[in-house]
Amino acid sequence: MISCENNSFVGVIMTKELRDLERSGTIMAPGSEIEAEIMSTDVMHEEGYYIVSVTRLLQHGVWESLKATNEKDEIITVIPTEANLGGLLIDMHGIK
C-alpha cells in the first residue's frame, strides 16, 4: 500500500515514455500535475521515487472506450500505422 499525502506524490516517468507522449502531442512540463499509474510498488527509481506510467492509464481508458463502442455496435474510424502479412495495424496509445 502506498501512502499519499493529499492523494498525491512525486513520481518519475521514464524517458522513453515521455518521448512517446510528446510525439503523440501530449506535452508535460516539469512540475505538472498529472494522473498516472504506478508501474510497481517494488521497483523504484534510483532516487527513491515511484516509476509511473501515463500511457498505461490512457490504455485503460482506450480499452473501456472500445468496449463501450463495441457494446453499442458502433463503428469507429481509425488510421492504420503499419501493415504486415496479416493485415493492417493501428496504434491507440501503445495498444496495437
DOVEX-625935 format. One line per 4 residues: number of its first residue (from 0); for each residue x, y, z of N, C-alpha, C. Coordinates in steps of 0.001 Angstrom, whole numbers. Layout:
NUM> X:Y:Z:X:Y:Z:X:Y:Z | ... .
This chain:
0> 850:-1176:0:0:0:0:896:1239:0 | 512:2223:-761:1278:3460:-883:538:4555:-131 | 1254:5222:729:609:6341:1405:873:7609:607 | -178:8345:364:-82:9582:-417:-652:10723:414 .
4> 124:11768:561:-365:12935:1269:-1265:13729:338 | -2480:14009:764:-3458:14741:-63:-3678:14071:-1414 | -3628:12734:-1446:-3832:11956:-2674:-2835:12297:-3763 | -1614:12686:-3413:-608:12983:-4426:775:12566:-3929 .
8> 1687:12357:-4860:3069:12023:-4550:3915:12380:-5754 | 5226:12339:-5599:6139:12632:-6698:6564:11315:-7316 | 6467:11210:-8639:6869:10003:-9347:7733:10358:-10544 | 8309:9352:-11151:9197:9522:-12305:8578:8838:-13519 .
12> 8533:9558:-14635:8128:8979:-15916:9409:8678:-16677 | 9549:7468:-17177:10761:7083:-17879:10887:7875:-19188 | 12125:8132:-19594:12425:8972:-20750:11745:8479:-22017 | 11771:7159:-22277:11159:6615:-23496:9666:6938:-23548 .
16> 8987:6754:-22425:7554:7045:-22404:7298:8535:-22605 | 8127:9374:-22005:7970:10818:-22164:8118:11219:-23624 | 9117:10639:-24320:9291:10926:-25754:8076:10471:-26556 | 7565:9278:-26244:6382:8761:-26951:5181:9673:-26729 .
20> 5006:10159:-25511:3888:11057:-25217:4027:12365:-25974 | 5246:12904:-26024:5473:14155:-26744:5210:13972:-28232 | 5617:12818:-28795:5354:12543:-30214:3860:12474:-30506 | 3085:12006:-29532:1639:11901:-29739:916:13216:-29443 .
24> 1685:14248:-29077:1075:15563:-28847:802:15885:-27394 | 1125:14980:-26489:947:15235:-25067:2233:15849:-24529 | 2173:17107:-24139:3365:17800:-23664:3205:18063:-22175 | 4225:17651:-21414:4199:17857:-19973:5436:18637:-19555 .
28> 5224:19678:-18808:6342:20470:-18290:6731:19944:-16915 | 7989:20089:-16534:8394:19678:-15180:7505:20344:-14135 | 7078:19565:-13161:6218:20085:-12101:4735:20004:-12412 | 4386:19522:-13617:2969:19400:-13979:2284:18347:-13114 .
32> 1027:18587:-12790:232:17591:-12086:-498:16763:-13123 | -352:15436:-13034:-975:14528:-14000:-1548:13317:-13273 | -2401:12583:-13961:-2846:11290:-13466:-1964:10244:-14123 | -1530:9260:-13341:-659:8210:-13857:-880:6941:-13050 .
36> -381:5850:-13589:-466:4559:-12903:918:4189:-12384 | 984:3730:-11146:2258:3286:-10589:2603:1950:-11228 | 3794:1866:-11805:4215:655:-12506:4390:-518:-11539 | 5031:-286:-10410:5254:-1337:-9420:5602:-685:-8099 .
40> 5101:-1253:-7022:5467:-723:-5712:6795:-1307:-5239 | 7288:-2341:-5946:8549:-2986:-5577:9753:-2340:-6264 | 9543:-1791:-7470:10648:-1224:-8240:10565:286:-8160 | 11648:895:-7717:11667:2351:-7595:12823:2918:-8408 .
44> 12704:4183:-8750:13756:4905:-9451:14971:5000:-8528 | 16138:5174:-9118:17376:5224:-8330:17358:6282:-7231 | 16539:7322:-7384:16442:8384:-6381:15343:8117:-5355 | 14701:6940:-5453:13692:6565:-4474:12268:6933:-4832 .
48> 12037:7463:-6031:10677:7804:-6464:10021:6596:-7120 | 8688:6558:-7075:7956:5522:-7798:8026:5805:-9289 | 8109:4744:-10087:8067:4883:-11541:6603:4799:-11942 | 6135:5821:-12663:4729:5881:-13054:4602:5876:-14571 .
52> 3407:5522:-15041:3145:5486:-16471:1844:6207:-16777 | 1930:7204:-17629:733:7895:-18120:91:7034:-19205 | 930:6412:-20034:444:5600:-21150:-440:4457:-20668 | -29:3764:-19611:-842:2650:-19115:-2196:3122:-18618 .
56> -2235:4298:-18015:-3511:4848:-17585:-4382:5181:-18798 | -3779:5778:-19830:-4513:6082:-21060:-5032:4803:-21717 | -4228:3731:-21681:-4628:2472:-22290:-5872:1898:-21620 | -5992:2037:-20301:-7207:1581:-19612:-8422:2318:-20162 .
60> -8276:3630:-20348:-9364:4430:-20900:-9709:4029:-22326 | -8680:3718:-23125:-8907:3290:-24512:-9694:1987:-24523 | -9284:1013:-23685:-9999:-269:-23642:-11452:-69:-23228 | -11688:745:-22208:-13063:992:-21757:-13884:1630:-22874 .
64> -13293:2573:-23592:-13984:3226:-24702:-14298:2230:-25817 | -13329:1378:-26147:-13555:373:-27196:-14633:-630:-26795 | -14636:-1042:-25523:-15665:-1975:-25059:-17047:-1336:-25152 | -17161:-72:-24736:-18452:619:-24789:-18925:772:-26232 .
68> -17991:1104:-27131:-18330:1246:-28547:-18804:-86:-29114 | -18132:-1165:-28746:-18496:-2496:-29216:-19885:-2896:-28699 | -20149:-2605:-27434:-21450:-2951:-26855:-22586:-2201:-27536 | -22321:-973:-27994:-23338:-184:-28688:-23393:-528:-30169 .
72> -22477:-1416:-30602:-22400:-1841:-32003:-22141:-654:-32937 | -21299:281:-32465:-20952:1463:-33244:-19712:1199:-34085 | -19548:1992:-35110:-18378:1913:-35982:-17390:2992:-35566 | -16107:2633:-35517:-15077:3626:-35236:-14211:3796:-36475 .
76> -13657:4978:-36642:-12758:5258:-37759:-11342:5310:-37224 | -10446:4575:-37871:-9047:4537:-37444:-8145:4758:-38650 | -6902:5125:-38370:-5902:5290:-39426:-4810:4253:-39191 | -4611:3329:-40126:-3569:2319:-39955:-2185:2956:-39870 .
80> -1334:2389:-39020:24:2890:-38871:1054:1949:-39470 | 688:680:-39642:1600:-324:-40190:802:-1365:-40958 | 1521:-2128:-41756:915:-3256:-42462:1836:-4459:-42317 | 1240:-5645:-42225:2016:-6878:-42233:1247:-7920:-43028 .
84> 1719:-9152:-43043:1056:-10181:-43839:-367:-10470:-43355 | -634:-10226:-42085:-1958:-10495:-41533:-2953:-9377:-41749 | -2490:-8197:-42143:-3410:-7092:-42356:-2819:-5767:-41929 | -3687:-4875:-41506:-3268:-3531:-41108:-3258:-3419:-39590 .
88> -2347:-2605:-39070:-2256:-2364:-37631:-2577:-917:-37324 | -3191:-694:-36185:-3406:659:-35690:-2731:743:-34326 | -2466:1944:-33868:-1846:2146:-32577:-2688:3154:-31806 | -3240:2724:-30676:-4045:3602:-29829:-3356:3695:-28480 .
92> -2504:4691:-28303:-1740:4891:-27059:-955:3644:-26690 | -290:3047:-27661:557:1889:-27406:-148:555:-27549 | -1453:548:-27719:-2180:-698:-27952:-2257:-912:-29434 | -1721:-2025:-29897:-1763:-2310:-31351:-2862:-3305:-31646 .
